[in-house]
Amino acid sequence: MALTAGIVGLPNVGKSTLFNAITKTKVLAANYPFATIDPNVGVVEVPDERVEILTKMVNPKRTIHATVEFTDIAGLVKGASKGEGLGNQFLSNIRNCDAIVEVVRCFEDGNIIHVDGSVNPKRDVEVIDLELIFSDLDIVEKRIDKIAKKAQANEEGARDELALMKRLKEGLLEGISIRDMNLSSDEKKNLSSFCFLSLKPIIYIANLGLNASGDGIDYNKHYDELKDAVKGKKVIPIVAEFECELADLSDEEKKEFLESYGLEESGLDNLIKETYDLLGLATYFTEGPDEVRAWTFKKGMKAPECAGIIHTDFQKGFIRAETISYTDFVSLGGNQQARDAGRMRSEGKDYVVQDGDIMLFRFNR
């Protein structure tokens, strides 16, 4: 599924360094001919040990992981919503993304100039928040002017939409992002066509440095300031330059390097998995002698929709989905053993696919 996360932040916070590390580590080539869509876009594999375990059990000719797309977006400055700097480009690019990964500088370095003169995560987060809010406020105010006339004419649904837009305006004027307003799932769905920037799900990257001795991540006061500023939202600590060094290592060297720092996984692997979850994505598997493959789907999708991800004919002619949970497949020793044990389920059109399902779709040709 072509869902993308936009990497955003102020200038000189480490966005491009992070993006280069991501694509250097996980960029695809052979199985995805369009993996490099633009110079600033990369499709990367989602780390998932279940894929490796299934591959060892099935021994297929090839293995294909699930993927997620990252876009490195131009640095934002104060006034972007009014066209300052590369503001128009920034806002246009982020509007085309499904989620936001915001990089915040949390390290001191006199050789790297901060656009505002000092390291201050709370201020930096507020700058970007306000620019997204101002952009959304402009859309809301224009929509209110338009929908008010329809509401006066008693057009169907116009009064409800007008009331919703007025609620959004009130919140935005108070500096509240739309994602933080108490909206119902139906209200959010009704707003989807507007592509509001402050409604997009967001995750924060604390770009840290190494401590003075160089043997561990510097979880400094700026890191704590960022966590306080984002009010419970996900914050992932990363040392972008450290991740670039890891990208040049083999898997075995990478493992040893991480262990020397007391880390179980790289910050990038954690970021990729968290972004996958932020986008509301999950994975089902298909397996056989030719291929073990992880397929990406949106949480809540039903079996026919998931079948359609493989091919539209699978959805059109859907009959049933023969389904084995990943846990049963592994614990019982494979497909046939799970079937013999009665753990293969025949699921119909209303089945909501679960993360980790191993599926074989039956359909009319």
Contacts in CASP RR format, 6 or more apart in sequence:
PFRMAT RR
TARGET T0000
AUTHOR 0000-0000-0000
METHOD contacts of the structure
MODEL  1
MALTAGIVGLPNVGKSTLFNAITKTKVLAANYPFATIDPNVGVVEVPDER
VEILTKMVNPKRTIHATVEFTDIAGLVKGASKGEGLGNQFLSNIRNCDAI
VEVVRCFEDGNIIHVDGSVNPKRDVEVIDLELIFSDLDIVEKRIDKIAKK
AQANEEGARDELALMKRLKEGLLEGISIRDMNLSSDEKKNLSSFCFLSLK
PIIYIANLGLNASGDGIDYNKHYDELKDAVKGKKVIPIVAEFECELADLS
DEEKKEFLESYGLEESGLDNLIKETYDLLGLATYFTEGPDEVRAWTFKKG
MKAPECAGIIHTDFQKGFIRAETISYTDFVSLGGNQQARDAGRMRSEGKD
YVVQDGDIMLFRFNR
1 281 0 8 1.000
1 296 0 8 1.000
1 297 0 8 1.000
1 298 0 8 1.000
1 309 0 8 1.000
2 69 0 8 1.000
3 68 0 8 1.000
3 69 0 8 1.000
3 98 0 8 1.000
3 99 0 8 1.000
3 279 0 8 1.000
3 281 0 8 1.000
3 296 0 8 1.000
4 41 0 8 1.000
4 68 0 8 1.000
4 69 0 8 1.000
4 70 0 8 1.000
4 71 0 8 1.000
4 96 0 8 1.000
4 97 0 8 1.000
4 98 0 8 1.000
4 99 0 8 1.000
5 68 0 8 1.000
5 69 0 8 1.000
5 70 0 8 1.000
5 71 0 8 1.000
5 97 0 8 1.000
5 98 0 8 1.000
5 99 0 8 1.000
5 100 0 8 1.000
5 101 0 8 1.000
5 275 0 8 1.000
5 278 0 8 1.000
5 279 0 8 1.000
6 70 0 8 1.000
6 71 0 8 1.000
6 72 0 8 1.000
6 73 0 8 1.000
6 93 0 8 1.000
6 94 0 8 1.000
6 97 0 8 1.000
6 99 0 8 1.000
6 100 0 8 1.000
6 101 0 8 1.000
7 15 0 8 1.000
7 18 0 8 1.000
7 19 0 8 1.000
7 70 0 8 1.000
7 71 0 8 1.000
7 72 0 8 1.000
7 73 0 8 1.000
7 101 0 8 1.000
7 103 0 8 1.000
8 15 0 8 1.000
8 73 0 8 1.000
8 75 0 8 1.000
8 76 0 8 1.000
8 90 0 8 1.000
8 94 0 8 1.000
8 100 0 8 1.000
8 101 0 8 1.000
8 102 0 8 1.000
8 103 0 8 1.000
8 128 0 8 1.000
9 15 0 8 1.000
9 73 0 8 1.000
9 75 0 8 1.000
9 76 0 8 1.000
9 102 0 8 1.000
9 103 0 8 1.000
9 104 0 8 1.000
9 124 0 8 1.000
9 128 0 8 1.000
10 75 0 8 1.000
10 76 0 8 1.000
10 77 0 8 1.000
10 105 0 8 1.000
10 114 0 8 1.000
10 115 0 8 1.000
10 116 0 8 1.000
10 124 0 8 1.000
10 127 0 8 1.000
10 128 0 8 1.000
11 75 0 8 1.000
11 76 0 8 1.000
11 77 0 8 1.000
11 115 0 8 1.000
12 105 0 8 1.000
12 112 0 8 1.000
12 113 0 8 1.000
12 114 0 8 1.000
12 115 0 8 1.000
13 103 0 8 1.000
13 104 0 8 1.000
13 105 0 8 1.000
13 124 0 8 1.000
13 207 0 8 1.000
14 103 0 8 1.000
14 105 0 8 1.000
14 207 0 8 1.000
14 240 0 8 1.000
15 72 0 8 1.000
15 73 0 8 1.000
15 75 0 8 1.000
15 103 0 8 1.000
16 72 0 8 1.000
17 240 0 8 1.000
17 241 0 8 1.000
17 244 0 8 1.000
18 103 0 8 1.000
18 205 0 8 1.000
18 207 0 8 1.000
18 238 0 8 1.000
18 240 0 8 1.000
18 243 0 8 1.000
19 40 0 8 1.000
19 70 0 8 1.000
19 72 0 8 1.000
20 244 0 8 1.000
21 240 0 8 1.000
21 243 0 8 1.000
21 244 0 8 1.000
21 246 0 8 1.000
21 247 0 8 1.000
21 268 0 8 1.000
22 42 0 8 1.000
22 44 0 8 1.000
22 70 0 8 1.000
22 243 0 8 1.000
22 268 0 8 1.000
22 271 0 8 1.000
22 272 0 8 1.000
23 42 0 8 1.000
23 44 0 8 1.000
23 70 0 8 1.000
24 244 0 8 1.000
24 247 0 8 1.000
24 248 0 8 1.000
25 44 0 8 1.000
25 243 0 8 1.000
25 246 0 8 1.000
25 247 0 8 1.000
25 266 0 8 1.000
25 268 0 8 1.000
26 44 0 8 1.000
26 45 0 8 1.000
26 268 0 8 1.000
26 272 0 8 1.000
27 35 0 8 1.000
27 36 0 8 1.000
27 42 0 8 1.000
27 43 0 8 1.000
27 44 0 8 1.000
28 35 0 8 1.000
28 43 0 8 1.000
28 44 0 8 1.000
28 45 0 8 1.000
28 67 0 8 1.000
29 35 0 8 1.000
31 62 0 8 1.000
31 64 0 8 1.000
32 43 0 8 1.000
32 67 0 8 1.000
34 43 0 8 1.000
35 42 0 8 1.000
35 43 0 8 1.000
36 42 0 8 1.000
36 43 0 8 1.000
37 43 0 8 1.000
37 69 0 8 1.000
40 71 0 8 1.000
40 72 0 8 1.000
40 73 0 8 1.000
41 69 0 8 1.000
41 70 0 8 1.000
41 71 0 8 1.000
41 72 0 8 1.000
42 69 0 8 1.000
42 70 0 8 1.000
42 71 0 8 1.000
43 67 0 8 1.000
43 68 0 8 1.000
43 69 0 8 1.000
44 67 0 8 1.000
44 68 0 8 1.000
44 69 0 8 1.000
44 70 0 8 1.000
44 272 0 8 1.000
45 65 0 8 1.000
45 66 0 8 1.000
45 67 0 8 1.000
45 272 0 8 1.000
46 65 0 8 1.000
46 66 0 8 1.000
46 67 0 8 1.000
46 68 0 8 1.000
46 272 0 8 1.000
46 273 0 8 1.000
46 276 0 8 1.000
46 283 0 8 1.000
46 294 0 8 1.000
46 296 0 8 1.000
47 265 0 8 1.000
47 269 0 8 1.000
47 272 0 8 1.000
47 273 0 8 1.000
48 65 0 8 1.000
48 66 0 8 1.000
48 273 0 8 1.000
48 283 0 8 1.000
48 294 0 8 1.000
50 283 0 8 1.000
50 285 0 8 1.000
50 294 0 8 1.000
50 326 0 8 1.000
50 356 0 8 1.000
51 63 0 8 1.000
51 65 0 8 1.000
51 66 0 8 1.000
51 285 0 8 1.000
51 292 0 8 1.000
51 294 0 8 1.000
53 330 0 8 1.000
54 285 0 8 1.000
54 287 0 8 1.000
54 292 0 8 1.000
54 326 0 8 1.000
54 329 0 8 1.000
54 330 0 8 1.000
54 358 0 8 1.000
55 63 0 8 1.000
55 292 0 8 1.000
57 329 0 8 1.000
57 330 0 8 1.000
57 333 0 8 1.000
57 334 0 8 1.000
58 287 0 8 1.000
58 288 0 8 1.000
58 289 0 8 1.000
58 292 0 8 1.000
58 334 0 8 1.000
59 289 0 8 1.000
60 287 0 8 1.000
60 288 0 8 1.000
60 289 0 8 1.000
60 290 0 8 1.000
60 291 0 8 1.000
60 292 0 8 1.000
61 289 0 8 1.000
61 290 0 8 1.000
61 291 0 8 1.000
62 290 0 8 1.000
62 291 0 8 1.000
62 292 0 8 1.000
63 291 0 8 1.000
63 292 0 8 1.000
63 293 0 8 1.000
64 291 0 8 1.000
64 292 0 8 1.000
64 293 0 8 1.000
64 294 0 8 1.000
65 294 0 8 1.000
66 276 0 8 1.000
66 281 0 8 1.000
66 283 0 8 1.000
66 294 0 8 1.000
66 295 0 8 1.000
66 296 0 8 1.000
67 296 0 8 1.000
68 272 0 8 1.000
68 275 0 8 1.000
68 276 0 8 1.000
68 279 0 8 1.000
68 281 0 8 1.000
68 296 0 8 1.000
70 101 0 8 1.000
70 275 0 8 1.000
71 93 0 8 1.000
71 96 0 8 1.000
71 97 0 8 1.000
73 90 0 8 1.000
73 93 0 8 1.000
73 94 0 8 1.000
73 97 0 8 1.000
74 86 0 8 1.000
74 87 0 8 1.000
74 89 0 8 1.000
74 90 0 8 1.000
74 93 0 8 1.000
75 86 0 8 1.000
75 90 0 8 1.000
76 86 0 8 1.000
76 87 0 8 1.000
76 90 0 8 1.000
76 127 0 8 1.000
76 128 0 8 1.000
76 131 0 8 1.000
77 84 0 8 1.000
77 85 0 8 1.000
77 86 0 8 1.000
77 87 0 8 1.000
77 115 0 8 1.000
77 127 0 8 1.000
78 84 0 8 1.000
78 127 0 8 1.000
78 131 0 8 1.000
79 85 0 8 1.000
79 87 0 8 1.000
79 131 0 8 1.000
79 134 0 8 1.000
80 86 0 8 1.000
80 87 0 8 1.000
80 88 0 8 1.000
80 90 0 8 1.000
80 91 0 8 1.000
80 131 0 8 1.000
80 135 0 8 1.000
81 87 0 8 1.000
81 91 0 8 1.000
81 131 0 8 1.000
81 132 0 8 1.000
81 134 0 8 1.000
81 135 0 8 1.000
81 138 0 8 1.000
82 134 0 8 1.000
87 131 0 8 1.000
91 131 0 8 1.000
91 135 0 8 1.000
91 197 0 8 1.000
94 100 0 8 1.000
94 132 0 8 1.000
94 197 0 8 1.000
94 200 0 8 1.000
95 195 0 8 1.000
95 197 0 8 1.000
97 200 0 8 1.000
98 200 0 8 1.000
98 201 0 8 1.000
98 279 0 8 1.000
99 200 0 8 1.000
99 201 0 8 1.000
99 202 0 8 1.000
99 203 0 8 1.000
99 275 0 8 1.000
99 278 0 8 1.000
99 279 0 8 1.000
100 200 0 8 1.000
100 201 0 8 1.000
100 202 0 8 1.000
100 203 0 8 1.000
101 202 0 8 1.000
101 203 0 8 1.000
101 204 0 8 1.000
101 205 0 8 1.000
101 271 0 8 1.000
101 275 0 8 1.000
102 125 0 8 1.000
102 128 0 8 1.000
102 202 0 8 1.000
102 203 0 8 1.000
102 204 0 8 1.000
102 205 0 8 1.000
103 205 0 8 1.000
103 207 0 8 1.000
103 240 0 8 1.000
104 121 0 8 1.000
104 124 0 8 1.000
104 125 0 8 1.000
104 204 0 8 1.000
104 205 0 8 1.000
104 206 0 8 1.000
104 207 0 8 1.000
104 226 0 8 1.000
105 114 0 8 1.000
105 119 0 8 1.000
105 121 0 8 1.000
105 124 0 8 1.000
105 207 0 8 1.000
105 222 0 8 1.000
106 119 0 8 1.000
106 121 0 8 1.000
106 206 0 8 1.000
106 207 0 8 1.000
106 208 0 8 1.000
106 209 0 8 1.000
106 220 0 8 1.000
106 222 0 8 1.000
106 223 0 8 1.000
106 225 0 8 1.000
106 226 0 8 1.000
107 119 0 8 1.000
107 207 0 8 1.000
107 208 0 8 1.000
107 209 0 8 1.000
107 218 0 8 1.000
107 220 0 8 1.000
107 222 0 8 1.000
108 119 0 8 1.000
108 222 0 8 1.000
116 123 0 8 1.000
116 124 0 8 1.000
116 127 0 8 1.000
119 222 0 8 1.000
120 222 0 8 1.000
120 225 0 8 1.000
121 206 0 8 1.000
121 222 0 8 1.000
121 223 0 8 1.000
121 225 0 8 1.000
121 226 0 8 1.000
121 229 0 8 1.000
122 225 0 8 1.000
122 226 0 8 1.000
122 228 0 8 1.000
122 229 0 8 1.000
125 204 0 8 1.000
125 226 0 8 1.000
125 229 0 8 1.000
125 230 0 8 1.000
126 229 0 8 1.000
129 175 0 8 1.000
129 177 0 8 1.000
129 198 0 8 1.000
130 175 0 8 1.000
132 177 0 8 1.000
132 197 0 8 1.000
132 198 0 8 1.000
133 172 0 8 1.000
133 175 0 8 1.000
133 176 0 8 1.000
133 177 0 8 1.000
133 198 0 8 1.000
135 197 0 8 1.000
135 198 0 8 1.000
136 168 0 8 1.000
136 172 0 8 1.000
136 178 0 8 1.000
136 196 0 8 1.000
136 197 0 8 1.000
136 198 0 8 1.000
136 199 0 8 1.000
137 169 0 8 1.000
137 172 0 8 1.000
137 173 0 8 1.000
139 194 0 8 1.000
139 196 0 8 1.000
140 165 0 8 1.000
140 168 0 8 1.000
140 169 0 8 1.000
140 172 0 8 1.000
141 169 0 8 1.000
143 165 0 8 1.000
143 194 0 8 1.000
144 162 0 8 1.000
144 165 0 8 1.000
144 166 0 8 1.000
144 169 0 8 1.000
147 158 0 8 1.000
147 161 0 8 1.000
147 162 0 8 1.000
147 165 0 8 1.000
148 162 0 8 1.000
150 158 0 8 1.000
150 162 0 8 1.000
151 158 0 8 1.000
151 159 0 8 1.000
151 161 0 8 1.000
151 162 0 8 1.000
161 190 0 8 1.000
164 187 0 8 1.000
164 190 0 8 1.000
164 191 0 8 1.000
167 181 0 8 1.000
168 178 0 8 1.000
168 181 0 8 1.000
171 181 0 8 1.000
172 178 0 8 1.000
172 198 0 8 1.000
177 198 0 8 1.000
177 199 0 8 1.000
178 191 0 8 1.000
178 196 0 8 1.000
178 198 0 8 1.000
178 199 0 8 1.000
179 198 0 8 1.000
179 199 0 8 1.000
179 200 0 8 1.000
179 201 0 8 1.000
179 202 0 8 1.000
183 191 0 8 1.000
188 199 0 8 1.000
191 199 0 8 1.000
201 278 0 8 1.000
201 279 0 8 1.000
202 233 0 8 1.000
202 278 0 8 1.000
203 233 0 8 1.000
203 234 0 8 1.000
203 235 0 8 1.000
203 236 0 8 1.000
203 271 0 8 1.000
203 274 0 8 1.000
203 275 0 8 1.000
203 278 0 8 1.000
204 226 0 8 1.000
204 230 0 8 1.000
204 233 0 8 1.000
204 234 0 8 1.000
204 235 0 8 1.000
204 236 0 8 1.000
205 235 0 8 1.000
205 236 0 8 1.000
205 238 0 8 1.000
205 271 0 8 1.000
206 222 0 8 1.000
206 223 0 8 1.000
206 226 0 8 1.000
206 227 0 8 1.000
206 235 0 8 1.000
206 236 0 8 1.000
206 237 0 8 1.000
206 238 0 8 1.000
207 238 0 8 1.000
207 239 0 8 1.000
207 240 0 8 1.000
208 217 0 8 1.000
208 218 0 8 1.000
208 219 0 8 1.000
208 220 0 8 1.000
208 222 0 8 1.000
208 223 0 8 1.000
208 237 0 8 1.000
208 238 0 8 1.000
208 239 0 8 1.000
209 217 0 8 1.000
209 218 0 8 1.000
209 239 0 8 1.000
209 241 0 8 1.000
209 242 0 8 1.000
210 216 0 8 1.000
210 217 0 8 1.000
210 218 0 8 1.000
210 239 0 8 1.000
210 242 0 8 1.000
211 217 0 8 1.000
211 218 0 8 1.000
212 218 0 8 1.000
215 260 0 8 1.000
215 261 0 8 1.000
216 261 0 8 1.000
216 262 0 8 1.000
217 237 0 8 1.000
217 239 0 8 1.000
217 242 0 8 1.000
217 261 0 8 1.000
219 237 0 8 1.000
223 235 0 8 1.000
223 237 0 8 1.000
226 235 0 8 1.000
227 235 0 8 1.000
234 274 0 8 1.000
234 278 0 8 1.000
236 267 0 8 1.000
236 270 0 8 1.000
236 271 0 8 1.000
236 274 0 8 1.000
237 267 0 8 1.000
238 267 0 8 1.000
238 268 0 8 1.000
238 271 0 8 1.000
243 266 0 8 1.000
243 267 0 8 1.000
243 268 0 8 1.000
245 257 0 8 1.000
246 254 0 8 1.000
246 257 0 8 1.000
246 258 0 8 1.000
246 266 0 8 1.000
246 268 0 8 1.000
249 257 0 8 1.000
254 266 0 8 1.000
258 264 0 8 1.000
258 265 0 8 1.000
258 266 0 8 1.000
276 296 0 8 1.000
280 298 0 8 1.000
280 299 0 8 1.000
281 296 0 8 1.000
281 297 0 8 1.000
281 298 0 8 1.000
281 299 0 8 1.000
282 296 0 8 1.000
282 297 0 8 1.000
282 298 0 8 1.000
282 299 0 8 1.000
282 353 0 8 1.000
282 354 0 8 1.000
282 355 0 8 1.000
282 356 0 8 1.000
283 294 0 8 1.000
283 295 0 8 1.000
283 296 0 8 1.000
283 297 0 8 1.000
283 355 0 8 1.000
283 356 0 8 1.000
284 294 0 8 1.000
284 295 0 8 1.000
284 297 0 8 1.000
284 306 0 8 1.000
284 353 0 8 1.000
284 354 0 8 1.000
284 355 0 8 1.000
284 356 0 8 1.000
284 357 0 8 1.000
284 358 0 8 1.000
284 359 0 8 1.000
285 292 0 8 1.000
285 293 0 8 1.000
285 294 0 8 1.000
285 295 0 8 1.000
285 326 0 8 1.000
285 356 0 8 1.000
285 357 0 8 1.000
285 358 0 8 1.000
285 359 0 8 1.000
286 292 0 8 1.000
286 293 0 8 1.000
286 295 0 8 1.000
286 310 0 8 1.000
286 358 0 8 1.000
286 359 0 8 1.000
286 360 0 8 1.000
287 293 0 8 1.000
287 335 0 8 1.000
287 358 0 8 1.000
288 335 0 8 1.000
295 306 0 8 1.000
295 309 0 8 1.000
295 310 0 8 1.000
296 309 0 8 1.000
297 305 0 8 1.000
297 306 0 8 1.000
297 309 0 8 1.000
297 353 0 8 1.000
299 355 0 8 1.000
300 352 0 8 1.000
300 353 0 8 1.000
301 352 0 8 1.000
301 353 0 8 1.000
302 349 0 8 1.000
302 350 0 8 1.000
302 351 0 8 1.000
302 352 0 8 1.000
302 353 0 8 1.000
303 318 0 8 1.000
303 320 0 8 1.000
303 321 0 8 1.000
303 347 0 8 1.000
303 348 0 8 1.000
303 349 0 8 1.000
303 350 0 8 1.000
303 351 0 8 1.000
303 352 0 8 1.000
303 353 0 8 1.000
303 359 0 8 1.000
303 361 0 8 1.000
304 314 0 8 1.000
304 315 0 8 1.000
304 318 0 8 1.000
304 349 0 8 1.000
305 315 0 8 1.000
306 321 0 8 1.000
306 353 0 8 1.000
306 359 0 8 1.000
307 314 0 8 1.000
307 315 0 8 1.000
307 318 0 8 1.000
307 321 0 8 1.000
307 361 0 8 1.000
307 363 0 8 1.000
308 314 0 8 1.000
308 315 0 8 1.000
310 361 0 8 1.000
313 363 0 8 1.000
313 365 0 8 1.000
314 361 0 8 1.000
314 363 0 8 1.000
315 363 0 8 1.000
316 363 0 8 1.000
317 363 0 8 1.000
317 364 0 8 1.000
317 365 0 8 1.000
318 348 0 8 1.000
318 349 0 8 1.000
318 361 0 8 1.000
318 362 0 8 1.000
318 363 0 8 1.000
319 362 0 8 1.000
319 363 0 8 1.000
319 364 0 8 1.000
320 346 0 8 1.000
320 347 0 8 1.000
320 348 0 8 1.000
320 361 0 8 1.000
320 362 0 8 1.000
321 346 0 8 1.000
321 347 0 8 1.000
321 348 0 8 1.000
321 351 0 8 1.000
321 353 0 8 1.000
321 359 0 8 1.000
321 360 0 8 1.000
321 361 0 8 1.000
321 362 0 8 1.000
322 344 0 8 1.000
322 345 0 8 1.000
322 346 0 8 1.000
322 347 0 8 1.000
322 359 0 8 1.000
322 360 0 8 1.000
322 361 0 8 1.000
322 362 0 8 1.000
323 344 0 8 1.000
323 345 0 8 1.000
323 346 0 8 1.000
323 347 0 8 1.000
323 351 0 8 1.000
323 357 0 8 1.000
323 358 0 8 1.000
323 359 0 8 1.000
323 360 0 8 1.000
324 335 0 8 1.000
324 338 0 8 1.000
324 339 0 8 1.000
324 343 0 8 1.000
324 344 0 8 1.000
324 345 0 8 1.000
324 357 0 8 1.000
324 358 0 8 1.000
325 343 0 8 1.000
325 354 0 8 1.000
325 356 0 8 1.000
325 357 0 8 1.000
325 358 0 8 1.000
326 356 0 8 1.000
326 357 0 8 1.000
326 358 0 8 1.000
328 338 0 8 1.000
328 341 0 8 1.000
328 343 0 8 1.000
329 335 0 8 1.000
329 338 0 8 1.000
329 358 0 8 1.000
332 338 0 8 1.000
332 341 0 8 1.000
332 343 0 8 1.000
335 358 0 8 1.000
338 344 0 8 1.000
353 359 0 8 1.000
END
